[in-house]
Amino acid sequence: MWFDSISDKLTESCSFRLEELLKHSTGLKARIEFIKSLPVHASEGDRDLLQEWCRNQTILALASLKNPKNEDVPVLMTTVRSEGLSFLSKV
């Protein structure tokens, strides 16, 4: 259906823009807070897809962390508590 095609293109465009925004964001804390805030605003039908996208973006944010700052420690500890130390070590 034509609507699905338009919807897919809008979703791809929105995803690309959010990814670009996250790439240029400074600080792990700000990136993770932004990522975690997104599923709250999703419709019921999009929530699962958005949660998966957010998980992938969280992994990218953690993997790109080169020089942690003091403000990053609570984010890292929260990740360890929720996902486990093995998750963080694999990133």
Wavefront OBJ file of the C-alpha trace (Angstrom):
o trace
v 0.000 0.000 0.000
v 1.283 3.503 -0.810
v 0.876 4.622 2.805
v 3.272 1.924 4.040
v 5.909 3.066 1.547
v 5.619 6.686 2.686
v 5.630 5.626 6.314
v 8.786 3.555 5.792
v 10.561 6.471 4.103
v 9.584 8.841 6.914
v 10.779 6.338 9.496
v 14.116 5.934 7.706
v 14.515 9.701 7.422
v 13.699 10.270 11.072
v 16.039 7.472 12.125
v 18.866 8.923 10.029
v 18.402 12.400 11.522
v 18.332 11.057 15.068
v 21.475 9.015 14.402
v 23.246 12.104 13.051
v 22.163 14.092 16.093
v 23.504 11.386 18.395
v 26.822 11.186 16.522
v 27.425 14.862 17.117
v 26.268 14.888 20.719
v 28.968 15.249 23.273
v 28.964 13.278 26.445
v 27.726 9.785 27.098
v 25.257 10.915 29.743
v 23.406 13.284 27.393
v 23.317 10.701 24.596
v 21.958 7.928 26.813
v 19.368 10.202 28.443
v 18.116 11.280 25.020
v 17.995 7.694 23.733
v 16.121 6.471 26.798
v 13.562 9.288 26.526
v 12.388 8.314 23.039
v 10.258 5.164 23.645
v 7.956 7.102 25.959
v 6.809 9.169 22.978
v 6.251 6.238 20.608
v 2.861 4.896 19.676
v 1.994 1.422 20.928
v 2.601 -0.079 17.488
v 6.036 1.500 17.123
v 7.278 1.001 20.663
v 8.944 -2.410 20.160
v 10.742 -1.264 17.020
v 11.864 1.942 18.700
v 13.090 0.092 21.787
v 15.254 -2.134 19.569
v 16.614 0.939 17.759
v 17.326 2.589 21.121
v 19.160 -0.511 22.349
v 21.349 -0.465 19.237
v 22.036 3.257 19.665
v 22.923 2.688 23.316
v 25.438 0.047 22.258
v 26.928 2.478 19.718
v 27.133 5.231 22.329
v 28.869 2.940 24.819
v 31.231 1.590 22.150
v 32.244 5.104 21.111
v 33.228 6.093 24.663
v 36.999 6.540 24.644
v 37.758 8.784 27.618
v 35.079 8.440 30.296
v 34.376 11.444 32.488
v 33.213 11.419 36.076
v 29.660 12.128 34.922
v 29.735 8.921 32.844
v 30.271 6.651 35.857
v 26.591 6.609 36.959
v 25.538 5.810 33.374
v 28.016 2.946 33.213
v 26.943 1.625 36.632
v 23.267 1.766 35.635
v 24.116 -0.166 32.490
v 25.972 -2.797 34.508
v 23.029 -3.136 36.909
v 20.405 -3.409 34.175
v 22.293 -5.343 31.481
v 25.078 -7.070 33.400
v 28.826 -6.684 33.366
v 29.199 -9.125 30.475
v 27.048 -6.824 28.292
v 29.316 -3.869 28.993
v 32.478 -5.878 28.431
v 31.207 -7.018 25.000
v 30.548 -3.462 23.845
l 1 2 3 4 5 6 7 8 9 10 11 12 13 14 15 16 17 18 19 20 21 22 23 24 25 26 27 28 29 30 31 32 33 34 35 36 37 38 39 40 41 42 43 44 45 46 47 48 49 50 51 52 53 54 55 56 57 58 59 60 61 62 63 64 65 66 67 68 69 70 71 72 73 74 75 76 77 78 79 80 81 82 83 84 85 86 87 88 89 90 91
